[in-house]
């Protein structure tokens, strides 16, 4: 139910972004929201499934699209900082492709190694499906956290603050502050979600209500980000 609300909510935001001027910045921003939407839909698809291998595959794709999405926000920041002429489409696509392959290949390798070497109910390298719920091993967790942090989260937050201090008018600063703060909230949700995947299934069941309440705040952070980029930013 909640995932359906998220899909609907972010679909509206994506539509509003794409409805604005047909310019590169808007297309890149929409890439972030579209990636999240695909991840949420895949999560909804496997939620009612019971076949272990099918759940494993859909969970892998869900994780990939959700953690792939932030790369588009980094591209947005680089375009704002360097302009569309300096930060070319070629550079943009090379970075997106590099990050996408690095994330996908590493996750896939660890999942496959986990299927071979991990014990059935104790994941270490990859991901195991226990009681129809995915549980990450510490190596898989560390890889996703490290790659996401180095190539998206840290540079996004760095460039967010850099842009904020370069803006000259109070109106633009106020707008960008909402975007900056919204992404900080989203960052917390992303890390919370991977920590949840690392937790034992029994522990997860015990704190489900708290976790669901925390993750539901993604609606607030998503709106703040949309509001913050609702106008064309100019240096």
ROSE-4610 file (N, C-alpha, C; in Angstrom, 1 decimal, always signed):
// ROSE-4610
residu = [X/X/X/X/X/X/X/X/X/X/X/X/X/X/X/X/X/X/X/X/X/X/X/X/X/X/X/X/X/X/X/X/X/X/X/X/X/X/X/X/X/X/X/X/X/X/X/X/X/X/X/X/X/X/X/X/X/X/X/X/X/X/X/X/X/X/X/X/X/X/X/X/X/X/X/X/X/X/X/X/X/X/X/X/X/X/X/X/X/X/X/X/X/X/X/X/X/X/X/X/X/X/X/X/X/X/X/X/X/X/X/X/X/X/X/X/X/X/X/X/X/X/X/X/X/X/X/X/X/X/X/X/X/X/X/X/X/X/X/X/X/X/X/X/X/X/X/X/X/X/X/X/X/X/X/X/X/X/X/X/X/X/X/X/X/X/X/X/X/X/X/X/X/X/X/X/X/X/X/X/X/X/X/X/X/X/X/X/X/X/X/X/X/X/X/X/X/X/X/X/X/X/X/X/X/X/X/X/X/X/X/X/X/X/X/X/X/X/X/X/X/X/X/X/X/X/X/X/X/X/X/X/X/X/X/X/X/X/X/X/X/X/X/X/X/X/X/X/X/X/X/X/X/X/X/X/X/X/X/X/X/X/X/X/X/X/X/X/X/X/X/X/X/X/X/X/X/X/X/X/X/X/X/X/X/X/X/X/X/X/X/X/X/X/X/X/X/X/X/X/X/X/X/X/X/X/X/X/X/X/X/X/X/X/X/X/X/X/X/X/X/X/X/X/X/X/X/X/X/X/X/X/X/X/X/X/X/X/X/X/X/X/X/X/X/X/X/X/X/X/X/X/X/X/X/X/X/X/X/X/X/X/X/X/X/X/X/X/X/X/X/X/X/X/X/X/X/X/X/X/X/X/X/X/X/X/X/X/X/X/X/X/X/X/X/X/X/X/X/X/X/X/X/X/X/X/X/X/X/X/X/X/X/X/X/X/X/X/X/X/X/X/X/X/X/X/X/X/X/X/X/X/X/X/X/X/X/X/X/X/X/X/X/X/X/X/X/X/X/X/X/X/X/X/X/X/X/X/X/X/X/X/X/X/X/X/X/X/X/X/X/X/X/X/X/X/X/X/X/X/X/X/X/X/X/X/X/X/X/X/X/X/X/X/X/X/X/X/X/X/X/X/X/X/X/X/X/X/X/X/X/X/X/X/X/X/X/X/X/X/X/X/X/X/X/X/X/X/X/X/X/X/X/X/X/X/X/X/X/X/X/X/X/X/X/X/X/X/X/X/X/X/X/X/X/X/X/X/X/X/X/X/X/X/X/X/X/X/X/X/X/X/X/X/X/X/X/X/X/X/X/X/X/X/X/X/X/X/X/X/X/X/X/X/X/X/X/X/X/X/X/X/X/X/X/X/X/X/X/X/X/X/X/X/X/X/X/X/X/X/X/X/X/X/X/X/X/X/X/X/X/X/X/X/X/X/X/X/X/X/X/X/X/X/X/X/X/X/X/X/X/X/X/X/X/X/X/X/X/X/X/X/X/X/X/X/X/X/X/X/X/X/X/X/X/X/X/X/X/X/X/X/X/X/X/X/X/X/X/X/X/X/X/X/X/X/X/X/X/X/X/X/X/X/X]
num = [1/1/1/2/2/2/3/3/3/4/4/4/5/5/5/6/6/6/7/7/7/8/8/8/9/9/9/10/10/10/11/11/11/12/12/12/13/13/13/14/14/14/15/15/15/16/16/16/17/17/17/18/18/18/19/19/19/20/20/20/21/21/21/22/22/22/23/23/23/24/24/24/25/25/25/26/26/26/27/27/27/28/28/28/29/29/29/30/30/30/31/31/31/32/32/32/33/33/33/34/34/34/35/35/35/36/36/36/37/37/37/38/38/38/39/39/39/40/40/40/41/41/41/42/42/42/43/43/43/44/44/44/45/45/45/46/46/46/47/47/47/48/48/48/49/49/49/50/50/50/51/51/51/52/52/52/53/53/53/54/54/54/55/55/55/56/56/56/57/57/57/58/58/58/59/59/59/60/60/60/61/61/61/62/62/62/63/63/63/64/64/64/65/65/65/66/66/66/67/67/67/68/68/68/69/69/69/70/70/70/71/71/71/72/72/72/73/73/73/74/74/74/75/75/75/76/76/76/77/77/77/78/78/78/79/79/79/80/80/80/81/81/81/82/82/82/83/83/83/84/84/84/85/85/85/86/86/86/87/87/87/88/88/88/89/89/89/90/90/90/91/91/91/92/92/92/93/93/93/94/94/94/95/95/95/96/96/96/97/97/97/98/98/98/99/99/99/100/100/100/101/101/101/102/102/102/103/103/103/104/104/104/105/105/105/106/106/106/107/107/107/108/108/108/109/109/109/110/110/110/111/111/111/112/112/112/113/113/113/114/114/114/115/115/115/116/116/116/117/117/117/118/118/118/119/119/119/120/120/120/121/121/121/122/122/122/123/123/123/124/124/124/125/125/125/126/126/126/127/127/127/128/128/128/129/129/129/130/130/130/131/131/131/132/132/132/133/133/133/134/134/134/135/135/135/136/136/136/137/137/137/138/138/138/139/139/139/140/140/140/141/141/141/142/142/142/143/143/143/144/144/144/145/145/145/146/146/146/147/147/147/148/148/148/149/149/149/150/150/150/151/151/151/152/152/152/153/153/153/154/154/154/155/155/155/156/156/156/157/157/157/158/158/158/159/159/159/160/160/160/161/161/161/162/162/162/163/163/163/164/164/164/165/165/165/166/166/166/167/167/167/168/168/168/169/169/169/170/170/170/171/171/171/172/172/172/173/173/173/174/174/174/175/175/175/176/176/176/177/177/177/178/178/178/179/179/179/180/180/180/181/181/181/182/182/182/183/183/183/184/184/184/185/185/185/186/186/186/187/187/187/188/188/188/189/189/189/190/190/190/191/191/191/192/192/192/193/193/193/194/194/194/195/195/195/196/196/196/197/197/197/198/198/198/199/199/199/200/200/200/201/201/201/202/202/202/203/203/203/204/204/204/205/205/205/206/206/206/207/207/207/208/208/208/209/209/209/210/210/210/211/211/211/212/212/212/213/213/213/214/214/214/215/215/215/216/216/216/217/217/217/218/218/218/219/219/219/220/220/220/221/221/221/222/222/222/223/223/223/224/224/224/225/225/225/226/226/226/227/227/227/228/228/228/229/229/229/230/230/230/231/231/231/232/232/232/233/233/233/234/234/234/235/235/235]
x = [+0.8/+0.0/+0.9/+1.8/+2.7/+3.6/+4.1/+4.9/+4.1/+2.8/+1.9/+1.8/+1.6/+1.5/+2.8/+4.0/+5.3/+5.4/+5.0/+5.0/+4.1/+2.9/+2.0/+2.6/+3.1/+3.6/+4.8/+5.8/+7.0/+6.7/+5.6/+5.2/+4.7/+3.9/+3.4/+4.6/+5.5/+6.7/+7.5/+7.6/+8.4/+7.6/+6.3/+5.5/+5.6/+5.6/+5.7/+7.1/+8.1/+9.5/+9.6/+9.1/+9.2/+8.3/+7.3/+6.3/+6.9/+8.0/+8.7/+9.4/+10.3/+11.0/+11.8/+11.8/+12.5/+14.0/+14.6/+16.0/+16.7/+18.0/+18.8/+18.7/+18.7/+18.7/+17.4/+16.3/+15.1/+15.0/+15.6/+15.6/+16.5/+17.6/+18.5/+17.9/+17.2/+16.5/+15.5/+14.7/+13.7/+14.2/+15.5/+16.1/+16.2/+16.4/+16.5/+15.2/+14.1/+12.8/+12.3/+12.6/+12.2/+12.9/+14.2/+14.9/+14.3/+13.9/+13.2/+11.9/+11.2/+9.8/+10.0/+11.0/+11.2/+11.5/+12.4/+12.7/+11.5/+10.7/+9.5/+8.5/+8.3/+7.4/+7.9/+9.2/+9.8/+9.6/+9.8/+9.6/+8.1/+7.2/+5.8/+5.5/+6.2/+6.0/+6.4/+7.5/+8.0/+7.5/+6.8/+6.3/+5.4/+4.6/+3.7/+4.2/+5.4/+6.0/+6.5/+6.7/+7.2/+8.4/+8.6/+9.7/+11.0/+12.0/+13.2/+14.0/+14.2/+15.1/+14.4/+13.1/+12.4/+12.5/+12.3/+12.5/+13.9/+14.9/+16.3/+16.5/+16.0/+16.3/+15.6/+14.3/+13.6/+14.1/+14.6/+15.2/+16.5/+17.3/+18.5/+18.2/+17.2/+16.9/+16.3/+15.5/+15.0/+16.1/+17.0/+18.2/+19.0/+19.2/+20.0/+19.4/+18.1/+17.5/+17.4/+17.2/+17.1/+18.4/+19.5/+20.8/+21.5/+21.0/+21.5/+21.0/+19.8/+19.1/+19.9/+20.6/+21.3/+22.4/+22.9/+23.9/+23.4/+22.1/+21.5/+21.6/+21.5/+21.5/+22.9/+23.9/+25.3/+25.5/+25.0/+25.1/+24.4/+23.2/+22.5/+23.5/+24.1/+25.0/+26.2/+26.7/+27.9/+27.5/+26.3/+25.8/+25.6/+25.1/+24.9/+26.2/+27.2/+28.5/+29.3/+29.2/+30.1/+29.4/+28.1/+27.3/+27.2/+26.2/+25.9/+27.0/+27.7/+28.8/+30.0/+30.4/+31.7/+31.4/+30.3/+30.0/+29.2/+29.8/+29.2/+28.3/+27.5/+26.6/+27.5/+28.7/+29.6/+30.1/+30.6/+31.1/+30.0/+28.8/+27.7/+27.4/+27.3/+26.9/+28.0/+29.3/+30.4/+30.4/+30.0/+30.0/+28.8/+27.6/+26.5/+26.7/+27.3/+27.6/+28.6/+29.7/+30.7/+30.1/+29.3/+28.7/+27.7/+26.9/+25.9/+26.6/+27.6/+28.3/+29.0/+29.7/+30.4/+29.4/+28.3/+27.3/+26.7/+26.3/+25.6/+26.5/+27.7/+28.7/+29.1/+29.4/+29.8/+28.7/+27.5/+26.4/+26.1/+26.1/+25.8/+26.9/+28.2/+29.2/+29.1/+28.8/+28.6/+27.4/+26.3/+25.1/+25.5/+26.1/+26.5/+27.5/+28.5/+29.4/+28.7/+27.7/+26.9/+26.1/+25.6/+24.9/+25.8/+27.0/+28.0/+28.6/+29.0/+29.8/+29.1/+28.0/+27.3/+26.5/+26.4/+25.4/+24.0/+23.0/+21.7/+21.0/+21.2/+20.5/+21.5/+22.7/+23.7/+24.5/+23.9/+24.6/+25.9/+26.9/+28.1/+28.6/+28.7/+29.2/+28.0/+26.9/+25.8/+24.5/+23.4/+22.1/+21.3/+20.7/+19.9/+18.4/+17.5/+16.1/+15.7/+15.3/+15.0/+13.6/+12.7/+11.3/+10.7/+11.0/+10.5/+11.0/+12.0/+12.5/+14.0/+14.5/+16.0/+16.8/+17.9/+18.9/+20.3/+20.9/+22.2/+23.3/+24.4/+25.6/+26.4/+27.3/+28.1/+29.0/+29.5/+30.3/+29.5/+28.3/+27.4/+27.0/+26.7/+26.3/+27.5/+28.7/+29.8/+30.1/+29.9/+30.2/+29.2/+27.9/+26.9/+27.1/+27.3/+27.5/+28.7/+29.8/+31.0/+30.9/+30.4/+30.2/+29.3/+28.1/+27.1/+27.7/+28.4/+29.0/+30.0/+31.0/+32.1/+31.7/+30.8/+30.5/+29.3/+28.4/+27.2/+27.0/+26.8/+26.3/+27.3/+28.6/+29.6/+29.7/+30.0/+30.1/+28.9/+27.7/+26.4/+26.3/+26.5/+26.5/+27.5/+28.7/+29.8/+29.4/+28.9/+28.5/+27.3/+26.4/+25.2/+25.6/+26.5/+27.0/+27.8/+28.5/+29.3/+28.4/+27.3/+26.4/+25.7/+25.3/+24.6/+25.4/+26.7/+27.5/+27.9/+27.7/+28.0/+26.7/+25.6/+24.4/+24.4/+23.9/+24.0/+22.8/+21.6/+20.4/+19.8/+19.1/+18.4/+17.4/+16.7/+15.6/+16.2/+17.3/+17.9/+18.5/+19.1/+19.7/+18.6/+17.4/+16.3/+15.8/+15.7/+15.2/+16.2/+17.5/+18.5/+18.6/+18.4/+18.4/+17.4/+16.2/+15.2/+15.7/+16.3/+16.8/+17.9/+18.9/+20.0/+19.5/+18.6/+18.1/+17.3/+16.5/+15.8/+16.7/+17.8/+18.7/+19.4/+19.7/+20.2/+19.3/+18.0/+17.0/+16.9/+17.0/+16.9/+18.2/+19.3/+20.6/+20.4/+19.7/+19.5/+18.6/+17.6/+16.7/+17.4/+18.3/+19.0/+19.9/+20.6/+21.4/+20.6/+19.5/+18.6/+18.1/+17.8/+17.3/+18.3/+19.6/+20.6/+20.9/+20.8/+21.0/+19.9/+18.7/+17.6/+17.8/+18.4/+18.6/+19.7/+20.5/+21.6/+21.1/+20.0/+19.5/+18.9/+19.0/+18.4/+16.9/+16.3/+14.8/+14.0/+14.4/+13.6/+13.8/+14.9/+15.1/+14.3/+14.3/+13.6/+12.1/+11.6/+10.1/+9.8/+10.7/+10.5/+10.5/+11.2/+11.3/+10.6/+9.8/+9.1/+8.4/+7.6/+6.8/+7.6/+8.7/+9.6/+10.3/+10.7/+11.4/+10.5/+9.2/+8.3/+7.9/+7.8/+7.5/+8.7/+9.9/+11.1/+11.2/+11.0/+11.1/+10.0/+8.8/+7.7/+8.0/+9.0/+9.3/+10.0/+10.3/+10.8/+9.9/+8.6/+7.7/+8.0/+8.3/+8.7/+10.0/+11.0/+12.3/+12.2/+11.4/+11.2/+10.5/+9.6/+8.9/+9.8/+10.6/+11.6/+12.6/+13.0/+13.9/+13.3/+12.0/+11.3/+11.1/+10.7/+10.4/+11.7/+12.8/+14.1/+14.6/+14.2/+14.6/+13.5/+12.5/+11.3/+11.4/+12.6/+12.9/+14.2/+14.4/+15.7/+16.8/+17.8/+18.9/+19.9/+20.3/+21.3/+22.3/+23.6/+24.6/+24.5]
y = [-1.2/+0.0/+1.3/+1.3/+2.5/+2.6/+1.5/+1.6/+2.2/+1.8/+2.3/+3.8/+4.3/+5.7/+6.4/+5.8/+6.4/+6.4/+5.4/+5.3/+6.4/+6.6/+7.6/+9.0/+9.2/+10.5/+10.9/+10.0/+10.4/+10.5/+9.8/+9.9/+11.3/+11.8/+13.2/+14.2/+14.0/+14.9/+14.8/+13.6/+13.4/+14.1/+14.0/+14.6/+16.1/+16.7/+18.1/+18.6/+17.8/+18.2/+18.2/+17.1/+16.9/+17.9/+18.4/+19.4/+20.7/+21.0/+22.3/+22.4/+23.4/+23.5/+22.2/+21.9/+20.7/+21.0/+20.9/+21.2/+20.1/+20.0/+18.9/+18.7/+19.8/+19.7/+19.0/+19.3/+18.7/+17.2/+16.8/+15.4/+14.6/+15.2/+14.5/+14.4/+15.5/+15.5/+14.4/+14.3/+13.3/+11.8/+11.7/+10.4/+9.8/+10.7/+10.3/+9.7/+10.5/+10.1/+8.8/+8.7/+7.5/+6.3/+6.4/+5.3/+4.8/+5.7/+5.4/+4.7/+5.2/+4.6/+3.2/+2.9/+1.6/+0.6/+1.1/+0.3/+0.0/+1.0/+0.8/-0.2/-0.1/-1.0/-2.4/-2.6/-4.0/-4.5/-3.7/-4.1/-4.6/-3.8/-4.2/-5.6/-5.8/-7.0/-8.3/-8.2/-9.4/-9.6/-8.5/-8.5/-9.7/-10.2/-11.3/-12.6/-12.6/-13.9/-14.8/-16.0/-17.0/-17.8/-17.8/-18.5/-17.8/-18.5/-17.9/-17.2/-17.9/-17.3/-16.1/-16.1/-15.0/-13.8/-14.0/-12.9/-12.3/-13.2/-12.8/-11.9/-12.3/-11.5/-10.2/-10.2/-8.9/-8.0/-8.6/-7.8/-7.1/-7.9/-7.4/-6.2/-6.3/-5.2/-4.0/-4.3/-3.2/-2.4/-3.1/-2.4/-1.6/-2.2/-1.6/-0.2/-0.2/+1.0/+2.1/+1.7/+2.7/+3.3/+2.5/+3.0/+3.6/+3.3/+3.9/+5.4/+5.6/+6.9/+8.1/+8.2/+9.4/+9.9/+9.0/+9.5/+10.7/+10.7/+11.7/+13.1/+13.0/+14.3/+14.8/+14.0/+14.5/+15.1/+14.6/+15.2/+16.5/+16.7/+17.9/+19.0/+18.6/+19.6/+20.0/+19.0/+19.3/+20.2/+20.0/+20.9/+22.4/+22.5/+23.8/+24.5/+23.7/+24.3/+24.6/+23.8/+24.0/+24.4/+24.4/+24.8/+23.6/+23.7/+22.6/+22.5/+23.5/+23.5/+22.8/+23.2/+22.6/+21.1/+20.9/+19.5/+18.9/+18.3/+17.9/+16.6/+16.3/+15.1/+13.9/+14.0/+12.8/+12.5/+13.5/+13.4/+12.8/+13.4/+13.0/+11.5/+11.1/+9.7/+8.7/+9.1/+8.3/+8.0/+9.0/+8.9/+8.0/+8.2/+7.4/+6.0/+5.7/+4.4/+3.7/+4.5/+3.9/+3.5/+4.4/+4.1/+3.0/+3.0/+1.9/+0.5/+0.4/-0.9/-1.3/-0.3/-0.7/-1.2/-0.5/-0.9/-2.3/-2.4/-3.6/-4.8/-4.7/-5.8/-6.3/-5.4/-5.7/-6.4/-5.9/-6.5/-7.9/-8.0/-9.3/-10.3/-9.9/-10.9/-11.4/-10.5/-10.9/-11.8/-11.5/-12.4/-13.8/-13.8/-15.1/-15.9/-15.2/-15.8/-16.3/-15.5/-15.9/-17.1/-17.3/-18.5/-19.7/-19.5/-20.7/-21.0/-19.9/-20.1/-19.9/-19.1/-18.8/-20.0/-20.1/-21.1/-20.6/-21.5/-21.2/-20.0/-20.0/-19.1/-18.0/-18.0/-17.1/-16.4/-15.3/-14.6/-13.9/-14.0/-13.3/-12.5/-13.2/-12.5/-11.8/-12.5/-12.0/-11.7/-12.2/-12.0/-13.3/-13.5/-14.7/-14.4/-15.2/-15.0/-15.9/-15.3/-16.0/-15.7/-16.7/-16.4/-15.4/-15.6/-14.7/-13.3/-13.0/-11.6/-11.7/-10.7/-10.6/-10.2/-10.8/-10.4/-10.3/-9.2/-9.0/-9.5/-10.0/-10.3/-9.1/-9.1/-7.9/-7.4/-8.3/-7.9/-7.2/-7.7/-7.1/-5.7/-5.6/-4.4/-3.4/-3.8/-2.9/-2.4/-3.3/-2.9/-1.8/-2.1/-1.1/+0.2/+0.2/+1.4/+2.2/+1.5/+2.1/+2.7/+2.0/+2.5/+3.7/+3.5/+4.6/+5.9/+5.7/+6.8/+7.6/+6.8/+7.4/+8.1/+7.5/+7.9/+8.8/+8.8/+9.6/+10.4/+9.8/+10.5/+11.6/+11.3/+12.3/+13.4/+13.1/+14.2/+15.1/+14.4/+15.2/+16.2/+15.7/+16.6/+17.7/+17.4/+18.4/+19.4/+19.0/+20.0/+20.8/+20.1/+20.8/+22.1/+21.9/+23.0/+24.0/+23.5/+24.4/+25.3/+24.7/+25.5/+26.6/+26.1/+27.0/+28.2/+28.1/+29.2/+30.1/+29.6/+30.3/+31.2/+30.8/+31.5/+32.9/+33.9/+35.3/+35.9/+35.4/+36.0/+35.2/+35.9/+35.2/+34.2/+34.6/+33.7/+32.4/+32.4/+31.2/+30.4/+31.1/+30.4/+29.6/+30.3/+29.7/+28.5/+28.6/+27.5/+26.3/+26.6/+25.6/+24.9/+25.7/+25.2/+24.0/+24.2/+23.2/+21.9/+22.1/+21.0/+20.3/+21.1/+20.5/+19.7/+20.3/+19.7/+18.4/+18.5/+17.3/+16.2/+16.5/+15.4/+14.8/+15.6/+15.1/+14.1/+14.5/+13.6/+12.3/+12.4/+11.2/+10.4/+11.0/+10.3/+9.4/+10.0/+9.2/+8.0/+8.2/+7.1/+6.0/+6.4/+5.4/+4.5/+5.2/+4.4/+3.6/+4.1/+3.3/+2.0/+2.2/+1.0/+0.0/+0.3/-0.7/-1.4/-0.6/-1.2/-2.2/-1.8/-2.7/-4.1/-4.0/-5.2/-6.1/-5.4/-6.2/-6.9/-6.3/-6.9/-8.3/-9.0/-10.3/-10.2/-11.1/-11.1/-10.9/-11.5/-11.4/-10.0/-9.4/-8.1/-7.1/-7.4/-6.5/-6.5/-7.7/-7.8/-7.0/-6.9/-6.3/-4.7/-4.2/-2.7/-2.2/-3.1/-2.8/-1.5/-1.2/+0.0/+1.2/+1.2/+2.4/+2.6/+1.6/+1.7/+2.2/+1.7/+2.1/+3.6/+4.0/+5.4/+6.3/+5.9/+6.6/+6.7/+5.6/+5.5/+6.3/+6.4/+7.1/+8.6/+9.1/+10.5/+10.8/+9.8/+10.0/+10.9/+10.9/+11.8/+13.3/+13.5/+14.9/+15.4/+14.5/+14.8/+15.0/+14.1/+14.2/+15.5/+15.9/+17.2/+18.4/+18.4/+19.4/+19.6/+18.4/+18.4/+19.0/+18.6/+19.1/+20.6/+21.1/+22.5/+23.3/+22.7/+23.4/+23.6/+22.7/+22.8/+23.2/+23.8/+24.2/+25.4/+26.1/+27.2/+27.0/+27.7/+27.6/+28.3/+27.6/+28.2/+28.9/+30.1/+30.8/+31.3/+31.3/+31.8/+33.4]
z = [+0.0/+0.0/+0.0/+1.0/+1.1/-0.2/-0.7/-1.9/-3.1/-3.2/-4.2/-4.1/-2.9/-2.6/-3.1/-2.8/-3.2/-4.8/-5.4/-6.9/-7.5/-6.9/-7.4/-7.1/-6.0/-5.5/-6.4/-6.6/-7.3/-8.8/-9.3/-10.7/-10.9/-10.0/-10.2/-10.2/-9.3/-9.3/-10.6/-11.1/-12.4/-13.5/-13.5/-14.6/-14.5/-13.3/-13.2/-13.6/-13.3/-13.8/-15.3/-15.9/-17.3/-18.1/-17.4/-18.0/-18.2/-17.4/-17.5/-18.8/-19.0/-20.2/-20.6/-21.8/-22.3/-22.4/-21.2/-21.2/-20.5/-20.7/-20.2/-18.7/-17.9/-16.5/-16.0/-16.6/-16.2/-16.5/-17.6/-18.0/-17.0/-16.6/-15.7/-14.3/-13.8/-12.5/-12.5/-13.6/-13.7/-13.7/-14.1/-14.1/-12.7/-11.7/-10.3/-9.9/-10.1/-9.7/-10.4/-11.7/-12.5/-11.9/-11.6/-11.1/-9.7/-8.9/-7.6/-7.9/-8.9/-9.2/-9.6/-10.5/-11.0/-9.8/-8.9/-7.7/-6.9/-6.6/-5.8/-6.5/-7.8/-8.5/-8.4/-8.6/-8.5/-7.1/-6.1/-4.7/-4.5/-5.1/-5.0/-5.7/-6.8/-7.6/-6.8/-6.1/-5.4/-4.0/-3.5/-2.1/-1.8/-2.8/-2.5/-3.0/-3.5/-4.0/-2.9/-3.2/-2.3/-2.8/-4.1/-4.7/-4.3/-3.7/-3.2/-4.3/-5.4/-6.5/-7.1/-7.3/-7.9/-7.0/-5.7/-4.7/-4.7/-4.8/-4.9/-6.1/-7.2/-8.5/-8.4/-8.0/-7.9/-6.8/-5.7/-4.7/-5.2/-5.9/-6.5/-7.4/-8.3/-9.2/-8.5/-7.4/-6.6/-6.0/-5.4/-4.7/-5.8/-6.9/-7.9/-8.4/-8.7/-9.2/-8.1/-6.9/-5.8/-5.6/-5.5/-5.2/-6.5/-7.7/-8.9/-9.1/-8.6/-8.8/-8.4/-7.2/-6.8/-7.8/-8.7/-9.6/-10.5/-10.7/-11.5/-10.8/-9.5/-8.7/-8.7/-8.7/-8.9/-10.2/-11.2/-12.6/-12.6/-11.9/-11.8/-11.2/-10.1/-9.4/-10.3/-11.0/-11.9/-13.0/-13.6/-14.6/-14.1/-12.9/-12.3/-12.0/-11.5/-11.2/-12.4/-13.4/-14.6/-15.9/-15.9/-17.0/-18.0/-18.9/-19.8/-20.9/-21.1/-22.2/-21.6/-20.4/-19.8/-19.4/-18.7/-18.3/-19.4/-20.4/-21.6/-21.4/-22.3/-22.3/-22.3/-23.0/-23.1/-21.7/-21.0/-19.6/-18.7/-18.8/-18.0/-18.2/-19.5/-19.8/-19.4/-19.5/-19.1/-17.6/-16.8/-15.3/-14.9/-15.5/-15.2/-15.6/-16.8/-17.2/-16.3/-15.9/-15.0/-13.7/-13.1/-11.8/-11.9/-12.9/-13.1/-13.2/-14.0/-14.2/-12.9/-12.2/-11.0/-9.9/-9.8/-8.8/-9.2/-10.4/-10.9/-10.8/-11.4/-11.5/-10.1/-9.2/-7.9/-7.1/-7.1/-6.4/-7.0/-8.3/-8.9/-8.6/-8.6/-8.3/-6.8/-5.9/-4.5/-4.3/-5.0/-4.9/-5.4/-6.5/-7.1/-6.2/-5.6/-4.7/-3.4/-3.0/-1.8/-2.0/-3.3/-3.6/-3.6/-3.8/-3.9/-2.5/-1.8/-0.6/+0.7/+0.7/+2.0/+2.4/+3.8/+4.3/+4.1/+4.0/+3.6/+4.4/+5.8/+6.6/+7.2/+6.8/+7.4/+6.2/+5.7/+4.6/+5.1/+4.3/+4.6/+3.3/+2.2/+1.0/+0.3/+0.2/-0.7/+0.1/-0.5/+0.1/+0.2/+1.3/+1.4/+1.7/+1.2/+1.4/+2.6/+3.7/+4.9/+5.3/+5.3/+5.6/+4.6/+3.3/+2.2/+2.3/+3.2/+3.3/+3.0/+2.3/+2.0/+3.2/+3.4/+4.4/+3.8/+4.0/+3.4/+4.3/+3.6/+4.3/+4.6/+5.5/+5.8/+4.6/+3.8/+2.6/+1.6/+1.3/+0.4/+0.9/+2.2/+2.8/+2.7/+3.0/+2.9/+1.5/+0.5/-0.9/-1.3/-1.1/-1.5/-0.8/+0.5/+1.3/+0.8/+0.5/+0.1/-1.3/-2.3/-3.6/-3.7/-3.0/-3.0/-2.3/-1.2/-0.5/-1.3/-1.9/-2.6/-3.9/-4.6/-6.0/-6.1/-5.1/-5.1/-3.9/-2.7/-1.5/-1.1/-0.9/-0.5/-1.5/-2.8/-3.7/-3.9/-3.8/-3.9/-2.7/-1.5/-0.4/-0.4/-0.9/-1.0/-2.0/-3.2/-4.2/-3.9/-3.1/-2.6/-1.8/-0.9/+0.0/-0.9/-1.8/-2.7/-3.5/-4.0/-4.8/-3.9/-2.7/-1.8/-1.5/-1.2/-0.9/-2.1/-3.3/-4.5/-5.0/-4.5/-4.9/-4.3/-5.0/-4.6/-4.0/-4.4/-3.9/-2.8/-1.9/-0.8/-1.3/-2.3/-2.9/-3.3/-4.1/-4.6/-3.5/-2.5/-1.3/-0.6/-0.4/+0.4/-0.4/-1.7/-2.5/-2.4/-2.6/-2.6/-1.2/-0.1/+1.2/+1.4/+0.8/+0.9/+0.1/-1.0/-1.8/-1.0/-0.5/+0.3/+1.5/+2.3/+3.5/+3.1/+2.0/+1.5/+1.2/+0.5/+0.2/+1.4/+2.4/+3.7/+4.3/+4.3/+4.8/+4.0/+2.7/+1.8/+2.1/+2.3/+2.6/+3.8/+4.9/+6.1/+5.8/+4.9/+4.6/+3.8/+2.9/+2.1/+3.0/+3.9/+4.8/+5.8/+6.2/+7.1/+6.3/+5.1/+4.3/+4.1/+4.0/+3.8/+5.2/+6.2/+7.6/+7.9/+7.5/+7.7/+7.0/+5.8/+5.0/+5.7/+6.5/+7.2/+8.5/+9.0/+10.3/+10.2/+11.2/+11.3/+11.1/+10.5/+10.2/+11.5/+12.6/+13.8/+14.4/+14.3/+14.8/+13.9/+12.6/+11.7/+12.0/+12.3/+12.7/+13.9/+14.9/+16.1/+16.0/+15.0/+14.9/+13.6/+13.0/+11.7/+11.8/+12.8/+12.9/+12.9/+13.7/+13.8/+12.4/+11.8/+10.5/+9.4/+9.4/+8.4/+8.6/+9.8/+10.1/+9.6/+9.8/+9.4/+7.9/+7.2/+5.8/+5.1/+5.7/+5.2/+5.0/+5.8/+5.7/+4.3/+3.5/+2.2/+1.4/+1.7/+1.0/+1.3/+2.5/+2.9/+2.2/+2.3/+1.7/+0.2/-0.4/-1.9/-2.3/-1.5/-1.8/-1.6/-0.5/-0.3/-1.4/-2.0/-3.1/-4.3/-4.6/-5.7/-5.6/-4.4/-4.2/-4.4/-3.9/-4.0/-5.5/-6.4/-7.8/-8.6/-8.0/-8.8/-9.6/-9.5/-10.3/-11.0/-12.1/-12.8/-12.0/-11.7/-10.9/-11.9/-11.5/-12.3/-11.3/-11.7/-10.9/-10.9]
